[in-house]
Amino acid sequence: MQIGIFAKTFPRPTIEEIFDAVAHHQLDCVQFNMSCAGLPSLPDRIETAISSHIRASAKSRGIALAAVSGTYNMIHPDLQIREDGLKRLRALASACRAMGTEVITLCTGTRDPQNMWRWHPDNTSPQAWNDLLHSMEAALHIAEEEQVIFAIEPEQANVANTAVRTRELLREMRSPRLKVVFDAANLITGEQGQQAILNEAFALLGKDIIIAHAKDRDREGMFRAAGEGILDYTHYLTLLQASGFEGPIILHGLDERQVAGSLQFLKDKLAAKKRPGFLQS
Protein backbone atom coordinates (compact mmCIF):
# COMPACT_ATOMS: atom_id res chain seq x y z
CA MET A 1 0.00 0.00 0.00
CA GLN A 2 1.13 3.53 -0.73
CA ILE A 3 0.67 6.16 1.98
CA GLY A 4 -0.76 9.51 0.95
CA ILE A 5 -2.52 12.52 2.39
CA PHE A 6 -5.12 15.14 1.61
CA ALA A 7 -3.20 17.90 -0.17
CA LYS A 8 -5.27 20.47 1.75
CA THR A 9 -3.52 19.37 4.95
CA PHE A 10 -0.68 21.70 3.96
CA PRO A 11 -1.98 25.27 3.53
CA ARG A 12 0.52 26.93 1.20
CA PRO A 13 0.25 29.78 -1.33
CA THR A 14 1.46 27.72 -4.31
CA ILE A 15 1.06 24.23 -5.72
CA GLU A 16 4.83 23.76 -5.64
CA GLU A 17 4.99 24.54 -1.92
CA ILE A 18 2.16 22.12 -1.19
CA PHE A 19 3.92 19.31 -3.01
CA ASP A 20 7.21 20.26 -1.34
CA ALA A 21 5.53 19.73 2.04
CA VAL A 22 4.15 16.38 0.89
CA ALA A 23 7.58 15.33 -0.34
CA HIS A 24 9.19 16.49 2.91
CA HIS A 25 7.19 13.83 4.73
CA GLN A 26 8.14 11.23 2.10
CA LEU A 27 4.50 10.57 1.23
CA ASP A 28 3.76 8.71 -1.98
CA CYS A 29 0.58 10.38 -3.18
CA VAL A 30 -2.17 12.89 -2.50
CA GLN A 31 -5.90 13.20 -2.72
CA PHE A 32 -5.96 16.55 -4.47
CA ASN A 33 -8.43 19.38 -4.19
CA MET A 34 -8.67 22.17 -6.76
CA SER A 35 -8.68 24.71 -3.94
CA CYS A 36 -4.94 23.95 -3.68
CA ALA A 37 -4.63 25.56 -7.12
CA GLY A 38 -6.51 28.69 -6.04
CA LEU A 39 -9.81 27.57 -7.60
CA PRO A 40 -13.14 26.48 -6.13
CA SER A 41 -13.10 22.82 -5.10
CA LEU A 42 -15.41 22.15 -8.02
CA PRO A 43 -14.69 24.85 -10.64
CA ASP A 44 -16.92 25.64 -13.58
CA ARG A 45 -13.87 25.43 -15.86
CA ILE A 46 -10.22 24.38 -15.59
CA GLU A 47 -7.61 25.73 -17.95
CA THR A 48 -5.35 23.13 -19.55
CA ALA A 49 -2.31 25.04 -18.32
CA ILE A 50 -3.44 24.59 -14.71
CA SER A 51 -3.98 20.84 -15.16
CA SER A 52 -0.55 20.46 -16.74
CA HIS A 53 1.03 22.53 -13.98
CA ILE A 54 -0.47 20.29 -11.28
CA ARG A 55 0.73 17.17 -13.04
CA ALA A 56 4.26 18.45 -13.65
CA SER A 57 4.65 19.78 -10.10
CA ALA A 58 3.61 16.45 -8.58
CA LYS A 59 5.61 14.30 -11.00
CA SER A 60 8.83 16.26 -10.49
CA ARG A 61 8.63 15.42 -6.77
CA GLY A 62 7.72 11.77 -7.24
CA ILE A 63 4.16 12.27 -6.01
CA ALA A 64 1.13 10.62 -7.60
CA LEU A 65 -2.38 12.05 -7.68
CA ALA A 66 -4.38 9.19 -6.21
CA ALA A 67 -7.61 11.12 -6.77
CA VAL A 68 -9.12 14.58 -6.97
CA SER A 69 -12.14 15.74 -4.98
CA GLY A 70 -15.36 16.23 -6.93
CA THR A 71 -17.79 16.30 -4.03
CA TYR A 72 -21.08 18.13 -4.36
CA ASN A 73 -24.50 17.50 -2.86
CA MET A 74 -26.00 14.90 -5.18
CA ILE A 75 -29.40 14.98 -3.44
CA HIS A 76 -29.65 18.68 -2.59
CA PRO A 77 -33.35 19.60 -2.34
CA ASP A 78 -32.84 22.27 -5.02
CA LEU A 79 -32.66 20.62 -8.43
CA GLN A 80 -30.82 23.60 -9.92
CA ILE A 81 -28.01 23.19 -7.39
CA ARG A 82 -27.73 19.49 -8.27
CA GLU A 83 -27.59 20.31 -11.98
CA ASP A 84 -24.92 22.95 -11.40
CA GLY A 85 -22.86 20.41 -9.44
CA LEU A 86 -23.13 17.94 -12.29
CA LYS A 87 -22.00 20.57 -14.77
CA ARG A 88 -18.95 21.35 -12.67
CA LEU A 89 -18.24 17.66 -12.24
CA ARG A 90 -18.05 17.35 -16.02
CA ALA A 91 -15.49 20.16 -16.15
CA LEU A 92 -13.38 18.38 -13.52
CA ALA A 93 -13.68 15.01 -15.24
CA SER A 94 -12.53 16.47 -18.53
CA ALA A 95 -9.38 17.80 -16.82
CA CYS A 96 -8.43 14.67 -14.89
CA ARG A 97 -6.25 12.99 -17.49
CA ALA A 98 -4.20 16.14 -17.95
CA MET A 99 -3.73 16.32 -14.18
CA GLY A 100 -2.49 12.75 -14.04
CA THR A 101 -5.36 10.96 -12.33
CA GLU A 102 -8.46 9.01 -13.34
CA VAL A 103 -10.22 8.92 -9.96
CA ILE A 104 -12.70 11.49 -8.67
CA THR A 105 -14.11 11.22 -5.16
CA LEU A 106 -17.80 11.91 -4.58
CA CYS A 107 -20.22 11.98 -1.67
CA THR A 108 -23.81 10.77 -1.98
CA GLY A 109 -25.28 13.90 -0.43
CA THR A 110 -27.87 14.95 2.12
CA ARG A 111 -31.20 16.73 2.11
CA ASP A 112 -29.73 19.39 4.38
CA PRO A 113 -29.71 22.51 2.17
CA GLN A 114 -26.83 24.29 3.94
CA ASN A 115 -24.31 21.64 4.97
CA MET A 116 -23.29 18.75 2.70
CA TRP A 117 -21.91 16.86 5.71
CA ARG A 118 -24.94 17.13 8.02
CA TRP A 119 -27.57 14.44 8.43
CA HIS A 120 -31.19 15.20 7.53
CA PRO A 121 -34.13 12.90 8.38
CA ASP A 122 -35.37 13.04 4.78
CA ASN A 123 -32.21 11.20 3.70
CA THR A 124 -34.08 7.97 4.40
CA SER A 125 -36.99 8.85 2.11
CA PRO A 126 -37.62 6.99 -1.14
CA GLN A 127 -37.48 10.30 -3.02
CA ALA A 128 -33.98 11.06 -1.72
CA TRP A 129 -32.83 7.63 -2.87
CA ASN A 130 -34.43 8.09 -6.28
CA ASP A 131 -32.75 11.48 -6.65
CA LEU A 132 -29.42 9.86 -5.84
CA LEU A 133 -29.97 7.20 -8.49
CA HIS A 134 -30.77 9.85 -11.11
CA SER A 135 -27.78 11.99 -10.12
CA MET A 136 -25.41 9.03 -10.12
CA GLU A 137 -26.67 7.74 -13.44
CA ALA A 138 -26.00 11.15 -15.01
CA ALA A 139 -22.56 11.28 -13.40
CA LEU A 140 -21.68 7.85 -14.71
CA HIS A 141 -22.47 8.96 -18.25
CA ILE A 142 -19.76 11.57 -17.74
CA ALA A 143 -17.43 8.92 -16.36
CA GLU A 144 -17.88 6.84 -19.50
CA GLU A 145 -17.34 9.80 -21.81
CA GLU A 146 -14.24 11.05 -19.98
CA GLN A 147 -12.88 7.61 -19.04
CA VAL A 148 -12.68 8.33 -15.31
CA ILE A 149 -13.71 6.46 -12.17
CA PHE A 150 -15.95 7.84 -9.43
CA ALA A 151 -15.32 6.72 -5.86
CA ILE A 152 -18.05 7.15 -3.26
CA GLU A 153 -17.47 7.15 0.49
CA PRO A 154 -20.01 5.81 3.00
CA GLU A 155 -20.67 8.74 5.36
CA GLN A 156 -22.99 8.68 8.35
CA ALA A 157 -24.44 12.08 7.40
CA ASN A 158 -25.11 11.12 3.76
CA VAL A 159 -27.81 9.07 2.11
CA ALA A 160 -25.43 6.13 1.53
CA ASN A 161 -24.57 6.07 5.22
CA THR A 162 -23.77 2.38 5.70
CA ALA A 163 -21.98 -0.39 3.87
CA VAL A 164 -25.37 -1.97 3.11
CA ARG A 165 -26.70 1.20 1.45
CA THR A 166 -23.47 1.65 -0.47
CA ARG A 167 -23.64 -1.92 -1.73
CA GLU A 168 -27.24 -1.29 -2.79
CA LEU A 169 -26.12 1.75 -4.80
CA LEU A 170 -23.34 -0.21 -6.50
CA ARG A 171 -25.86 -2.94 -7.33
CA GLU A 172 -28.33 -0.45 -8.78
CA MET A 173 -25.70 1.30 -10.93
CA ARG A 174 -23.89 -1.84 -12.13
CA SER A 175 -20.98 0.22 -13.44
CA PRO A 176 -17.27 -0.66 -13.39
CA ARG A 177 -16.67 3.09 -13.15
CA LEU A 178 -18.21 3.35 -9.68
CA LYS A 179 -15.93 2.31 -6.81
CA VAL A 180 -15.56 2.90 -3.07
CA VAL A 181 -13.49 5.10 -0.80
CA PHE A 182 -13.37 3.16 2.47
CA ASP A 183 -12.96 4.97 5.78
CA ALA A 184 -13.36 2.69 8.79
CA ALA A 185 -13.74 5.64 11.16
CA ASN A 186 -16.92 6.64 9.31
CA LEU A 187 -18.62 3.36 10.14
CA ILE A 188 -17.75 2.54 13.73
CA THR A 189 -19.62 4.13 16.63
CA GLY A 190 -17.55 2.91 19.57
CA GLU A 191 -15.04 0.33 20.75
CA GLN A 192 -17.62 -2.40 21.20
CA GLY A 193 -18.73 -4.22 18.08
CA GLN A 194 -16.43 -2.40 15.68
CA GLN A 195 -14.81 -5.58 14.39
CA ALA A 196 -18.20 -7.03 13.44
CA ILE A 197 -19.14 -3.76 11.71
CA LEU A 198 -15.93 -3.73 9.69
CA ASN A 199 -16.17 -7.44 8.88
CA GLU A 200 -19.60 -6.89 7.37
CA ALA A 201 -18.48 -3.77 5.52
CA PHE A 202 -15.55 -5.55 3.89
CA ALA A 203 -17.71 -8.53 2.99
CA LEU A 204 -20.03 -6.14 1.14
CA LEU A 205 -17.55 -3.63 -0.29
CA GLY A 206 -14.04 -5.11 -0.14
CA LYS A 207 -13.72 -5.98 -3.81
CA ASP A 208 -14.74 -2.45 -4.87
CA ILE A 209 -12.41 -0.41 -2.65
CA ILE A 210 -10.10 1.79 -4.71
CA ILE A 211 -8.90 4.17 -1.95
CA ALA A 212 -8.66 3.71 1.82
CA HIS A 213 -8.76 6.59 4.28
CA ALA A 214 -6.84 6.76 7.54
CA LYS A 215 -8.40 8.81 10.30
CA ASP A 216 -9.73 7.93 13.76
CA ARG A 217 -12.69 8.41 16.09
CA ASP A 218 -12.66 9.05 19.83
CA ARG A 219 -14.99 7.69 22.50
CA GLU A 220 -17.21 10.77 22.21
CA GLY A 221 -17.74 10.15 18.50
CA MET A 222 -15.50 12.97 17.23
CA PHE A 223 -13.07 12.36 14.39
CA ARG A 224 -9.39 12.41 15.26
CA ALA A 225 -6.05 11.94 13.53
CA ALA A 226 -5.01 8.35 12.87
CA GLY A 227 -3.62 6.79 16.04
CA GLU A 228 -5.39 9.22 18.38
CA GLY A 229 -8.67 7.36 18.79
CA ILE A 230 -10.32 4.00 19.33
CA LEU A 231 -10.25 2.52 15.82
CA ASP A 232 -8.68 -0.95 15.79
CA TYR A 233 -6.14 -0.29 13.05
CA THR A 234 -4.68 -3.79 13.26
CA HIS A 235 -8.06 -5.23 12.33
CA TYR A 236 -8.72 -2.54 9.72
CA LEU A 237 -5.43 -3.15 7.92
CA THR A 238 -5.87 -6.91 8.23
CA LEU A 239 -9.18 -6.63 6.38
CA LEU A 240 -7.67 -4.35 3.75
CA GLN A 241 -4.88 -6.85 3.14
CA ALA A 242 -7.24 -9.83 3.08
CA SER A 243 -9.47 -8.07 0.52
CA GLY A 244 -6.52 -7.81 -1.86
CA PHE A 245 -6.36 -4.02 -1.61
CA GLU A 246 -3.04 -2.65 -2.84
CA GLY A 247 -3.98 0.97 -3.44
CA PRO A 248 -3.37 4.25 -1.60
CA ILE A 249 -4.22 4.74 2.04
CA ILE A 250 -4.78 8.45 2.58
CA LEU A 251 -4.29 10.30 5.85
CA HIS A 252 -6.84 12.98 6.63
CA GLY A 253 -8.83 14.55 9.41
CA LEU A 254 -5.63 16.02 10.84
CA ASP A 255 -3.67 19.24 10.75
CA GLU A 256 -0.08 19.70 9.70
CA ARG A 257 1.27 19.43 13.25
CA GLN A 258 -0.16 15.92 13.53
CA VAL A 259 1.19 14.57 10.25
CA ALA A 260 4.49 13.18 11.54
CA GLY A 261 2.85 11.31 14.42
CA SER A 262 0.01 9.82 12.39
CA LEU A 263 2.34 8.91 9.56
CA GLN A 264 4.68 7.04 11.91
CA PHE A 265 1.70 5.31 13.54
CA LEU A 266 0.46 4.11 10.16
CA LYS A 267 3.92 3.02 9.01
CA ASP A 268 4.36 1.00 12.21
CA LYS A 269 0.99 -0.71 11.70
CA LEU A 270 1.77 -1.49 8.07
CA ALA A 271 5.18 -2.87 9.04
CA ALA A 272 3.54 -5.07 11.68
CA LYS A 273 1.23 -6.63 9.12
CA LYS A 274 4.24 -8.18 7.42
CA ARG A 275 5.16 -10.13 10.53
CA PRO A 276 3.91 -13.71 10.97
CA GLY A 277 0.53 -13.91 12.64
CA PHE A 278 -0.74 -10.51 11.53
CA LEU A 279 -3.71 -11.92 9.63
CA GLN A 280 -4.77 -13.87 12.69
CA SER A 281 -4.83 -10.80 14.92
C-alpha positions as semicolon CSV with decimal commas, in nm:
position;residue;x (nm);y (nm);z (nm)
1;M;0,000;0,000;0,000
2;Q;0,113;0,353;-0,073
3;I;0,067;0,616;0,198
4;G;-0,076;0,951;0,095
5;I;-0,252;1,252;0,239
6;F;-0,512;1,514;0,161
7;A;-0,320;1,790;-0,017
8;K;-0,527;2,047;0,175
9;T;-0,352;1,937;0,495
10;F;-0,068;2,170;0,396
11;P;-0,198;2,527;0,353
12;R;0,052;2,693;0,120
13;P;0,025;2,978;-0,133
14;T;0,146;2,772;-0,431
15;I;0,106;2,423;-0,572
16;E;0,483;2,376;-0,564
17;E;0,499;2,454;-0,192
18;I;0,216;2,212;-0,119
19;F;0,392;1,931;-0,301
20;D;0,721;2,026;-0,134
21;A;0,553;1,973;0,204
22;V;0,415;1,638;0,089
23;A;0,758;1,533;-0,034
24;H;0,919;1,649;0,291
25;H;0,719;1,383;0,473
26;Q;0,814;1,123;0,210
27;L;0,450;1,057;0,123
28;D;0,376;0,871;-0,198
29;C;0,058;1,038;-0,318
30;V;-0,217;1,289;-0,250
31;Q;-0,590;1,320;-0,272
32;F;-0,596;1,655;-0,447
33;N;-0,843;1,938;-0,419
34;M;-0,867;2,217;-0,676
35;S;-0,868;2,471;-0,394
36;C;-0,494;2,395;-0,368
37;A;-0,463;2,556;-0,712
38;G;-0,651;2,869;-0,604
39;L;-0,981;2,757;-0,760
40;P;-1,314;2,648;-0,613
41;S;-1,310;2,282;-0,510
42;L;-1,541;2,215;-0,802
43;P;-1,469;2,485;-1,064
44;D;-1,692;2,564;-1,358
45;R;-1,387;2,543;-1,586
46;I;-1,022;2,438;-1,559
47;E;-0,761;2,573;-1,795
48;T;-0,535;2,313;-1,955
49;A;-0,231;2,504;-1,832
50;I;-0,344;2,459;-1,471
51;S;-0,398;2,084;-1,516
52;S;-0,055;2,046;-1,674
53;H;0,103;2,253;-1,398
54;I;-0,047;2,029;-1,128
55;R;0,073;1,717;-1,304
56;A;0,426;1,845;-1,365
57;S;0,465;1,978;-1,010
58;A;0,361;1,645;-0,858
59;K;0,561;1,430;-1,100
60;S;0,883;1,626;-1,049
61;R;0,863;1,542;-0,677
62;G;0,772;1,177;-0,724
63;I;0,416;1,227;-0,601
64;A;0,113;1,062;-0,760
65;L;-0,238;1,205;-0,768
66;A;-0,438;0,919;-0,621
67;A;-0,761;1,112;-0,677
68;V;-0,912;1,458;-0,697
69;S;-1,214;1,574;-0,498
70;G;-1,536;1,623;-0,693
71;T;-1,779;1,630;-0,403
72;Y;-2,108;1,813;-0,436
73;N;-2,450;1,750;-0,286
74;M;-2,600;1,490;-0,518
75;I;-2,940;1,498;-0,344
76;H;-2,965;1,868;-0,259
77;P;-3,335;1,960;-0,234
78;D;-3,284;2,227;-0,502
79;L;-3,266;2,062;-0,843
80;Q;-3,082;2,360;-0,992
81;I;-2,801;2,319;-0,739
82;R;-2,773;1,949;-0,827
83;E;-2,759;2,031;-1,198
84;D;-2,492;2,295;-1,140
85;G;-2,286;2,041;-0,944
86;L;-2,313;1,794;-1,229
87;K;-2,200;2,057;-1,477
88;R;-1,895;2,135;-1,267
89;L;-1,824;1,766;-1,224
90;R;-1,805;1,735;-1,602
91;A;-1,549;2,016;-1,615
92;L;-1,338;1,838;-1,352
93;A;-1,368;1,501;-1,524
94;S;-1,253;1,647;-1,853
95;A;-0,938;1,780;-1,682
96;C;-0,843;1,467;-1,489
97;R;-0,625;1,299;-1,749
98;A;-0,420;1,614;-1,795
99;M;-0,373;1,632;-1,418
100;G;-0,249;1,275;-1,404
101;T;-0,536;1,096;-1,233
102;E;-0,846;0,901;-1,334
103;V;-1,022;0,892;-0,996
104;I;-1,270;1,149;-0,867
105;T;-1,411;1,122;-0,516
106;L;-1,780;1,191;-0,458
107;C;-2,022;1,198;-0,167
108;T;-2,381;1,077;-0,198
109;G;-2,528;1,390;-0,043
110;T;-2,787;1,495;0,212
111;R;-3,120;1,673;0,211
112;D;-2,973;1,939;0,438
113;P;-2,971;2,251;0,217
114;Q;-2,683;2,429;0,394
115;N;-2,431;2,164;0,497
116;M;-2,329;1,875;0,270
117;W;-2,191;1,686;0,571
118;R;-2,494;1,713;0,802
119;W;-2,757;1,444;0,843
120;H;-3,119;1,520;0,753
121;P;-3,413;1,290;0,838
122;D;-3,537;1,304;0,478
123;N;-3,221;1,120;0,370
124;T;-3,408;0,797;0,440
125;S;-3,699;0,885;0,211
126;P;-3,762;0,699;-0,114
127;Q;-3,748;1,030;-0,302
128;A;-3,398;1,106;-0,172
129;W;-3,283;0,763;-0,287
130;N;-3,443;0,809;-0,628
131;D;-3,275;1,148;-0,665
132;L;-2,942;0,986;-0,584
133;L;-2,997;0,720;-0,849
134;H;-3,077;0,985;-1,111
135;S;-2,778;1,199;-1,012
136;M;-2,541;0,903;-1,012
137;E;-2,667;0,774;-1,344
138;A;-2,600;1,115;-1,501
139;A;-2,256;1,128;-1,340
140;L;-2,168;0,785;-1,471
141;H;-2,247;0,896;-1,825
142;I;-1,976;1,157;-1,774
143;A;-1,743;0,892;-1,636
144;E;-1,788;0,684;-1,950
145;E;-1,734;0,980;-2,181
146;E;-1,424;1,105;-1,998
147;Q;-1,288;0,761;-1,904
148;V;-1,268;0,833;-1,531
149;I;-1,371;0,646;-1,217
150;F;-1,595;0,784;-0,943
151;A;-1,532;0,672;-0,586
152;I;-1,805;0,715;-0,326
153;E;-1,747;0,715;0,049
154;P;-2,001;0,581;0,300
155;E;-2,067;0,874;0,536
156;Q;-2,299;0,868;0,835
157;A;-2,444;1,208;0,740
158;N;-2,511;1,112;0,376
159;V;-2,781;0,907;0,211
160;A;-2,543;0,613;0,153
161;N;-2,457;0,607;0,522
162;T;-2,377;0,238;0,570
163;A;-2,198;-0,039;0,387
164;V;-2,537;-0,197;0,311
165;R;-2,670;0,120;0,145
166;T;-2,347;0,165;-0,047
167;R;-2,364;-0,192;-0,173
168;E;-2,724;-0,129;-0,279
169;L;-2,612;0,175;-0,480
170;L;-2,334;-0,021;-0,650
171;R;-2,586;-0,294;-0,733
172;E;-2,833;-0,045;-0,878
173;M;-2,570;0,130;-1,093
174;R;-2,389;-0,184;-1,213
175;S;-2,098;0,022;-1,344
176;P;-1,727;-0,066;-1,339
177;R;-1,667;0,309;-1,315
178;L;-1,821;0,335;-0,968
179;K;-1,593;0,231;-0,681
180;V;-1,556;0,290;-0,307
181;V;-1,349;0,510;-0,080
182;F;-1,337;0,316;0,247
183;D;-1,296;0,497;0,578
184;A;-1,336;0,269;0,879
185;A;-1,374;0,564;1,116
186;N;-1,692;0,664;0,931
187;L;-1,862;0,336;1,014
188;I;-1,775;0,254;1,373
189;T;-1,962;0,413;1,663
190;G;-1,755;0,291;1,957
191;E;-1,504;0,033;2,075
192;Q;-1,762;-0,240;2,120
193;G;-1,873;-0,422;1,808
194;Q;-1,643;-0,240;1,568
195;Q;-1,481;-0,558;1,439
196;A;-1,820;-0,703;1,344
197;I;-1,914;-0,376;1,171
198;L;-1,593;-0,373;0,969
199;N;-1,617;-0,744;0,888
200;E;-1,960;-0,689;0,737
201;A;-1,848;-0,377;0,552
202;F;-1,555;-0,555;0,389
203;A;-1,771;-0,853;0,299
204;L;-2,003;-0,614;0,114
205;L;-1,755;-0,363;-0,029
206;G;-1,404;-0,511;-0,014
207;K;-1,372;-0,598;-0,381
208;D;-1,474;-0,245;-0,487
209;I;-1,241;-0,041;-0,265
210;I;-1,010;0,179;-0,471
211;I;-0,890;0,417;-0,195
212;A;-0,866;0,371;0,182
213;H;-0,876;0,659;0,428
214;A;-0,684;0,676;0,754
215;K;-0,840;0,881;1,030
216;D;-0,973;0,793;1,376
217;R;-1,269;0,841;1,609
218;D;-1,266;0,905;1,983
219;R;-1,499;0,769;2,250
220;E;-1,721;1,077;2,221
221;G;-1,774;1,015;1,850
222;M;-1,550;1,297;1,723
223;F;-1,307;1,236;1,439
224;R;-0,939;1,241;1,526
225;A;-0,605;1,194;1,353
226;A;-0,501;0,835;1,287
227;G;-0,362;0,679;1,604
228;E;-0,539;0,922;1,838
229;G;-0,867;0,736;1,879
230;I;-1,032;0,400;1,933
231;L;-1,025;0,252;1,582
232;D;-0,868;-0,095;1,579
233;Y;-0,614;-0,029;1,305
234;T;-0,468;-0,379;1,326
235;H;-0,806;-0,523;1,233
236;Y;-0,872;-0,254;0,972
237;L;-0,543;-0,315;0,792
238;T;-0,587;-0,691;0,823
239;L;-0,918;-0,663;0,638
240;L;-0,767;-0,435;0,375
241;Q;-0,488;-0,685;0,314
242;A;-0,724;-0,983;0,308
243;S;-0,947;-0,807;0,052
244;G;-0,652;-0,781;-0,186
245;F;-0,636;-0,402;-0,161
246;E;-0,304;-0,265;-0,284
247;G;-0,398;0,097;-0,344
248;P;-0,337;0,425;-0,160
249;I;-0,422;0,474;0,204
250;I;-0,478;0,845;0,258
251;L;-0,429;1,030;0,585
252;H;-0,684;1,298;0,663
253;G;-0,883;1,455;0,941
254;L;-0,563;1,602;1,084
255;D;-0,367;1,924;1,075
256;E;-0,008;1,970;0,970
257;R;0,127;1,943;1,325
258;Q;-0,016;1,592;1,353
259;V;0,119;1,457;1,025
260;A;0,449;1,318;1,154
261;G;0,285;1,131;1,442
262;S;0,001;0,982;1,239
263;L;0,234;0,891;0,956
264;Q;0,468;0,704;1,191
265;F;0,170;0,531;1,354
266;L;0,046;0,411;1,016
267;K;0,392;0,302;0,901
268;D;0,436;0,100;1,221
269;K;0,099;-0,071;1,170
270;L;0,177;-0,149;0,807
271;A;0,518;-0,287;0,904
272;A;0,354;-0,507;1,168
273;K;0,123;-0,663;0,912
274;K;0,424;-0,818;0,742
275;R;0,516;-1,013;1,053
276;P;0,391;-1,371;1,097
277;G;0,053;-1,391;1,264
278;F;-0,074;-1,051;1,153
279;L;-0,371;-1,192;0,963
280;Q;-0,477;-1,387;1,269
281;S;-0,483;-1,080;1,492
